[in-house]
Amino acid sequence: QVQLVESGGGSVQAGGSLRLSCAFSGGTFSAYAMVWFRQAPGKEREFVAAINWSGGSTEYADSVKGRFTISRDNAKNTMYLQMNSLKPEDTAVYYCNADKKYIFIATRDFASWGQGTQVTVSS
């Protein structure tokens, strides 16, 4: 069974940067497309970014385009989210997930989620 562990969150000031990691185990990492979602207090979970199995295709929410970069290292079974120019509205718990299909992954209804990692951006 696939297991995912998010890490790298923290507290930063607006304009700062963080890099999140998602460690994958329990399957063949390169067989999966990967995705980041986030959930702010009192709000629904929302799509942030996605990457296909090879890293050759990526997709971003409009709110993070040009500031966030998703990447993966198939040799390390790890996905990353480099977050630059952070804004207070980026404050949320960030979650990763995996699916063998990349198409429509941004709107996929995932059955389960991990603990996530908290990102707090102060103004």
Secondary structure, 3 states (H helix, E strand, C coil): CCEEEEECCEEEECCCCEEEEEEEECCCHHHCEEEEEEECCCCCCEEEEEECCCCCCEEECCCCCCCEEEEEECCCCEEEEEECCCCHHHCEEEEEEEECCCCCHHHCCCCCCCCCEEEEEEC
